Amino acid sequence: GCLTAAAAGSCAVALATTPGSNGQIAFRRWLNDETSRSALYTMNPDGTGVRRIVPRLRHGHDDQPDWSPDGRLLAFTRFPDDGPAWIDVVNSDGTGLRRVTPRCTRPPAPNRVPRGCEDAANVSFTPDGQHLLFTRATGRIRQFPRYETDQIEHAAVAVIAIDGTGERELLRLGRYAGDAGFAQMSPDGRFILFERHNSPLRKPRMGQAIFVMNADGTNVHRVTPWKLRGGDNPDWAPDSSRILFRSQEEADAERAQFYTVRPDGTDLTRLTNFPKGHRRVFSA
């Protein structure tokens, strides 16, 4: 299958940035000034046909939509106010809404993900259209007041089938080591990229960079310099040859630039030369 295919030709239809005519755009719209309530919408590439794709979560918000390679399904994360997040999938016409990651049956806890439960976010489809990559968080939450942050005990890159079966962790970081976000499989199915955000317990402290690993979770390696603080949901080129990202995520954002890099970390290329103090750039 395309999940572990070594040849791009065998998965030609499943590209991260699909060539050809544009399809529907999925996006989140905030519904209040506090950015605590939101809903997901779709629209045509020319801005017409805006419609809400699923009923909004009454006590929480929806975010991070990702289309399946064939455009038939939309995966997204639901963030309730009082418990762990989970991943849903819905048909492109808004029918067939269903939960993918396991339901938490335990009451919310203020300082931990309830035992036996998980927090699931940062979802993306694999090229075969049958599996989802996501960030799986479990365990206790440790506070770091000096750095005005907190850290979950266990953060992992995980994969699950769209019917909710076969969930497994591909990579788990050390205890309170940091977060692994926005995993994305290369269109040829060989590699997975993700953003690593270090906790105050790891060096460089609070560092951020993009890492790449094999599709089975082996050969984990950093591909961007820590000083660039690369991230913001990086994306693969359609031929899997390069990764597009922006620098300075969450730090000195007015100096952000766009870069590309090869999945082995070579040929880091700066694409833009915006002057210092320009407005901000975001994910591309």
C-alpha positions in Angstrom: 0.0 0.0 0.0 0.9 3.7 -0.3 1.6 3.9 3.5 5.0 2.4 3.1 5.5 2.7 -0.7 9.0 3.5 -1.7 8.1 4.7 -5.2 6.2 7.9 -5.8 4.7 6.4 -9.0 2.6 3.9 -7.0 0.9 6.8 -5.1 0.7 9.4 -7.9 -2.8 10.4 -7.0 -1.9 11.1 -3.4 0.1 14.3 -3.2 0.6 16.7 -0.4 0.1 19.7 -2.7 -2.0 18.2 -5.4 -1.4 19.5 -8.9 -4.3 20.2 -11.3 -7.5 22.0 -10.7 -8.3 23.4 -7.3 -10.9 21.8 -5.1 -12.8 23.0 -2.0 -10.9 24.9 0.7 -11.6 24.0 4.3 -11.0 26.5 7.0 -11.7 27.4 10.6 -13.7 30.6 11.5 -13.6 32.0 15.0 -17.1 32.9 16.3 -16.2 35.1 19.3 -13.5 37.6 20.3 -12.1 35.3 22.9 -11.2 32.7 20.2 -12.8 30.0 22.3 -15.7 29.1 19.9 -15.2 28.2 16.2 -16.7 26.2 13.4 -15.3 24.6 10.2 -16.4 25.8 6.8 -15.7 24.9 3.2 -15.7 27.2 0.1 -14.9 27.2 -3.6 -11.4 28.5 -4.6 -13.0 31.7 -5.8 -14.5 32.4 -2.4 -18.1 31.4 -3.3 -20.2 28.7 -1.8 -19.1 29.2 1.9 -20.9 26.8 4.1 -20.5 25.2 7.5 -19.4 21.6 7.1 -20.4 20.2 10.5 -22.4 21.4 13.5 -20.1 23.3 15.8 -19.0 21.9 19.1 -21.2 23.6 21.7 -18.6 23.7 24.5 -15.4 23.9 22.6 -14.0 24.5 19.2 -13.0 22.7 16.0 -9.7 23.2 14.2 -6.9 21.8 12.0 -8.9 20.4 9.0 -7.1 18.2 6.5 -8.5 16.8 3.2 -8.0 13.2 2.2 -5.9 12.9 -1.0 -9.0 12.1 -3.1 -11.0 15.1 -1.5 -13.8 12.8 -0.3 -13.1 13.1 3.5 -12.1 15.8 5.9 -10.3 15.0 9.2 -10.2 17.6 12.0 -9.6 18.0 15.7 -12.3 18.8 18.2 -11.2 20.7 21.3 -13.7 20.5 24.2 -13.5 23.0 27.0 -13.3 20.4 29.7 -11.4 17.4 28.5 -9.0 15.8 26.0 -9.2 16.6 22.3 -10.2 14.0 19.7 -10.2 13.5 15.9 -13.3 13.3 13.7 -13.8 12.5 10.1 -16.6 13.7 7.9 -17.6 13.3 4.3 -17.0 16.3 2.0 -20.7 17.0 1.8 -21.0 17.2 5.6 -22.6 13.7 6.1 -21.2 10.7 7.9 -19.6 12.6 10.9 -17.7 10.0 13.0 -15.1 9.9 15.7 -11.8 8.2 15.0 -9.7 8.3 18.2 -11.0 6.5 21.3 -13.6 8.1 23.5 -12.6 9.1 27.0 -15.1 7.8 29.5 -13.4 9.2 32.6 -14.2 12.6 34.2 -11.9 15.5 33.3 -8.8 16.1 35.5 -7.1 19.5 35.9 -3.5 18.3 35.9 -3.5 15.3 33.6 -5.1 13.4 30.7 -7.3 10.9 32.6 -5.8 7.5 32.9 -6.6 5.3 30.0 -7.5 8.3 27.8 -5.5 10.3 25.2 -5.4 13.8 23.8 -5.3 13.7 20.0 -4.6 16.7 17.7 -2.6 17.9 14.7 -4.2 15.4 12.3 -3.1 14.7 8.7 -4.0 12.1 6.1 -1.4 9.6 4.9 -1.0 9.3 1.1 -3.1 6.1 1.0 -6.1 8.0 2.3 -6.8 5.2 4.8 -4.7 6.3 7.8 -4.3 9.4 9.9 -1.1 10.8 11.6 -1.6 12.8 14.7 -0.1 14.0 18.0 -0.9 11.7 20.9 -0.5 13.2 24.4 -1.0 11.2 27.6 0.0 11.4 31.3 0.4 14.3 33.8 0.9 17.9 33.0 3.9 19.6 34.6 3.9 23.4 35.2 7.0 25.5 34.5 6.1 28.9 36.0 9.5 30.4 35.3 9.0 29.9 31.6 5.2 30.5 31.7 4.5 27.2 30.1 3.5 23.6 30.9 4.4 20.2 29.4 2.5 17.0 29.0 4.3 13.9 30.3 4.2 11.8 27.1 4.0 13.2 23.6 4.1 10.9 20.5 3.5 10.8 16.8 0.9 8.1 16.2 -1.1 6.6 13.3 -4.6 5.2 13.2 -6.9 3.9 10.4 -9.8 6.1 9.5 -12.2 3.5 10.9 -10.5 3.9 14.4 -8.6 0.6 14.3 -4.9 -0.2 14.5 -3.8 2.8 16.6 -0.1 2.7 17.3 2.7 5.1 18.3 5.5 5.6 15.8 7.7 7.8 18.0 7.4 8.8 21.6 9.5 11.6 23.1 11.0 11.2 26.6 9.1 12.1 29.7 8.3 15.9 29.8 10.8 16.3 26.9 8.6 18.4 24.6 5.9 18.1 22.0 5.8 16.5 18.5 3.4 18.4 16.3 2.0 18.5 12.8 3.3 15.2 11.5 3.0 14.9 7.7 3.9 11.9 5.6 5.7 12.6 2.3 3.7 11.9 -0.8 5.9 8.9 -1.7 5.1 7.4 1.7 8.8 7.1 2.7 9.2 9.8 5.4 7.3 11.6 8.1 8.2 15.2 9.1 7.1 16.8 12.4 7.8 19.8 14.5 9.6 19.3 17.8 9.1 21.8 20.6 11.5 21.3 23.5 10.4 21.7 27.1 12.6 23.6 29.6 14.1 20.2 30.5 15.8 19.6 27.1 18.6 21.4 25.3 18.3 23.8 23.7 15.7 24.8 26.3 12.3 25.7 24.6 14.0 25.0 21.2 12.1 24.3 18.1 13.0 22.6 14.8 11.7 20.3 12.1 12.6 16.6 12.3 12.2 13.8 9.7 12.0 10.1 10.3 11.3 7.0 8.2 7.6 6.1 7.9 8.1 3.3 10.5 9.5 5.8 13.1 13.2 4.9 12.7 16.1 7.1 11.8 14.8 10.3 13.5 16.9 13.3 12.5 16.8 17.1 12.7 16.6 18.9 9.4 16.4 22.6 10.4 18.8 24.6 12.6 17.5 25.3 16.1 18.2 29.0 15.6 15.6 29.2 12.8 12.7 28.0 15.0 11.2 26.4 11.9 7.6 25.1 11.8 4.1 26.4 11.4 2.7 23.2 9.8 5.4 22.6 7.2 4.5 20.9 4.0 6.0 18.5 1.5 6.7 19.3 -2.2 4.5 17.1 -4.4 7.6 15.1 -5.5 8.8 14.6 -1.8 12.1 16.3 -2.6 11.8 19.3 -0.3 10.0 20.6 2.8 8.5 24.2 2.9 8.4 25.9 6.3 8.7 29.3 7.9 11.2 30.5 10.5 10.6 32.2 13.8 7.4 30.6 14.7 6.2 32.0 18.1 9.3 34.1 18.5 10.1 37.4 16.8 7.5 36.6 14.2 8.1 39.9 12.4 11.4 38.6 11.2 10.0 35.4 9.8 11.0 34.1 6.3 10.1 31.2 4.1 12.6 28.4 3.5 12.9 25.0 1.9 15.1 22.1 2.9 15.7 18.5 1.7 14.5 15.7 4.0 18.1 14.8 4.9 18.7 18.3 6.1 20.9 19.5 3.2 20.4 22.4 0.8 18.6 24.7 3.2 17.4 27.5 1.0 15.9 30.9 2.0 13.1 31.9 -0.4 12.2 35.4 0.9 14.0 38.5 2.1 11.4 40.4 3.9 12.9 43.4 5.8 13.0 43.3 9.6 9.8 44.7 11.1 7.6 43.6 8.1 4.2 42.3 8.8 3.9 38.6 9.6 4.1 35.5 7.3 2.3 32.3 8.2 2.2 28.7 7.0 2.5 28.1 3.3 
